[in-house]
Amino acid sequence: MDLVSGYKGVVGLVFGNENSSSNEDSYVERLLDCISNGKLAEDRRNAMAELQSVVAESHAAQLAFGEMGFPVLLGVLRERDDVEMVRGALETLVSALTPIAHVKLNANEVQPALMNTDLLSREGQSISLFLSLLEEDDFYIRYYTLQLLTALLTNSPIRLQEAILTIPRGITRLMDMLMDREVIRNEALLLLTYLTREAEEIQKILVFEGAFEKIFSIVKEEGGSEGGVVVQDCLELLNNLLRNNSSNQVLLRETIGFDSLISILKLRGTSYSFTQQKTINLLSVLETISLLMNRDKESDTASNTNKLTNKTILVQRKVLDHLLMLSVESQWAPVSVRCLAFQCIGDLVSGHRQNLDALASKSLGDGSEVEPALNSILRIILRTSSMQEFIAADYVFKCFCEKNSDGQKMLASTLIPQPMSITNARFEEDVNISFGSMLLHGLVMSEHDGDLEINSRAASVLSHVMKDNIQCKEKVLQIKLESSMPSLESAEPLLHRMVKYLALASSRKGKDGKSATPRSSCFQPIILKLLATWLYDCPNAVQSFLDSRPHLTYLIELVSDNESTVCARGLAAVVLGECVIYNKLNESGKDAFAIVDTISQKIGLTFYFLRLDEMQKSFLFSSEKSIHVQPRKPLTRSNANSMTEMEDIEENESTDSHNDDHPMLAAIFDSQFVNFIKNLEGGIRDSIVQIYSHPKSNVSVVPAELEQKKDENDKDYIKRLKLFVEKQCSEIQDLLNRNATLAEDLASTGGSGSDHTEPRPNNSSERVQIETLRRDLKEVSQRLEMVKTENINIQTEALSYKNLAEKLEADLKSLSGAYNSLEQANYNLEMDVRALKSGGAGPGVDVEKIKAKAREEAQKESEGELGDLLICLGQEQSKVEKLSARLIELGEDVDVLLEGIGEDDTGLLDDDDDDDED
């Protein structure tokens, strides 16, 4: 039996016990010794094969190998006199750097693969040695070398990236591997995807080495989107080269162009089947298109120009047709593909006038089934069952209407009410229906089937149509809808109908106050978003809203409703504030002052401002949202499968304990809307404070009531003037009371008016917070005064009991003196008896009887007095215990209060005891 056979015979024994580290080290050491010093080539090869097998299967062997094995195997790689030994050395190194799948380690245990990676990457000239092996003719040497470099990159990317940059022609050697045999090409492709992550210098070098041409050549060879995982790796490498790199994007655009990229989006065949790999490939190429339209991390003029140029050329190359095919016409495509295609359409038209016009003029369908693309997208919004698809399609309208007043007017011009008979008809298959008719159909659909989901989705689209466009707001404001109740003759404004649906959404709650389904919790916020957008800078919309008195009452109830979500309460408060800011009415009861007065009387301004503060602190409006809602993650091998399986939020999905709003609202309430609400809130606070400071403008003309009417005698005139003055005095008194309250708030929160060095809260929110703290402090002060008063009373009572206790102790001292006197008298009697005995007293004198009688009389007298005293002491002790317990509840130190009591008396008693002993 040779040496290596002997090693094989004991391998099971040695590594069957993971705790025998010394035996493992010894075994690995003997194998390494055989590799470096063995006489026979066969023994060295067998030792190498055994070492590779052991390292691949044993956690302890990996640790032992990391301690002593790298110098030996690197020496083998440098010599290269035996091809099989070089292969074995490379395979062993790969095994040492690869975690063992079936061995699970605790978090606090040493990770041998990571440790070995760090040790190997620190070996001098090791990376240069590995790159030089790529020039060897042997297939397996090149293959294992690529695997070894990939393992190093996986665990220690930064160090390897820096090392490769310092090696001459290092990246060129890696690029040459892309032209090698298929297996080596695929390994080199995977290696380059790891190497180019967040390495801008390497990205630029690869592009100058012709990476774009080689990538698209491989993609075409593999079959485009129908290809396998190799296409996915190529597109991942392409995305790494383009992400946040404007110079590489320019090179791609000006060298090979975007045609090769767009061709991958083409759907081939007639079955349009979507396998999981095809879905991943399409998601990857859609991510590439998205990267071409997004700015770099540093948003500058050059980056913005590059983005606009990319958008222009992409539309010129008909990419919009392919995106519409994937998102709208290919309803059999996976939801994840459709959603990402919608997002690309939105990015493509955002801020680009020519692309906006291209989308507006685009039509879909064949023959008589042709309809505008925007109509088709709206149809998907209204009928899709996927919340993610609704969000993605809604994003298209957001980008289309953003700073596009002409497009908004075009869409608003089609908003023409239809008769009830047509409105009740189904719209899913009617391609001749206009955009506005379809949108109005969705807005009133809940009137028939009670489903507010379609209504809220249509409201979201309508909010985009009216955003920052006063003409569209006025146009929509004129829309009158036929009442669903025949008994009502007059038509109902669309604005009033939306408020009615808002109230209907409030009534669709369970017994516990929660929404019937998690999805329904977003209905109210979306409709409130529409109202906030509509009333913003539109006095006529405010007037129409206030024409119905119940609207104001309902909003106030919604603000005060603790069962509604934080977002709904806050947005309701914002809509109320808009009724103040943009209120141009002079009619009594509807002007801005009357609205503020109603808020103050119903819920109080402090409570109103606190609702706004609660909304700003919520997840949807806080800075934490930007942390949790991250940009789309790059598509890689590790997350590709999870990203293809995009599913809707389950009905029973739990939300954050501090956030009861639907999680999809984070996408609907984007950063633009959040900033809009924050800026609007500041204006609302300042406007309300201004109204309270200057309730009404001065009247420069004499009221008509002061003029004497024709045919009015002086007596009636004087009587009318008296009533007018009394009314004015009452109003003035109300104003004085309000101003006095405001002055008190300012005085309590602003500090001294003459001292400008002290910081004053000039924000309404700060004043509200300070006022709340002041009231809390006042309540605490009042309670403290009550406790102090009660404490003084108890201390007084305790002092009286203390005096009583001192009196009782004085009585006890006198009783003790009497007892001592009795003892002294007894002692004298005993002395007399002894004297009589010694003097020869006669038999007639019974000395013992006299002595016993005297003792009995003295004992009875002392026991009677002592019994009375103990009864008194027991009663007083009970009172003292009750008082002590009460003092402890009030926080007083009983020992301190009773300190010193009885110390002097105790001293006297001790003196008496000493006298007795004497």
Summary of the structure (lengths in Angstrom):
residues: 918
radius of gyration: 46.1
end to end distance: 108.3
largest distance: 158.8
contacts: 2726
relative contact order: 0.03
helix: 71%
strand: 1%
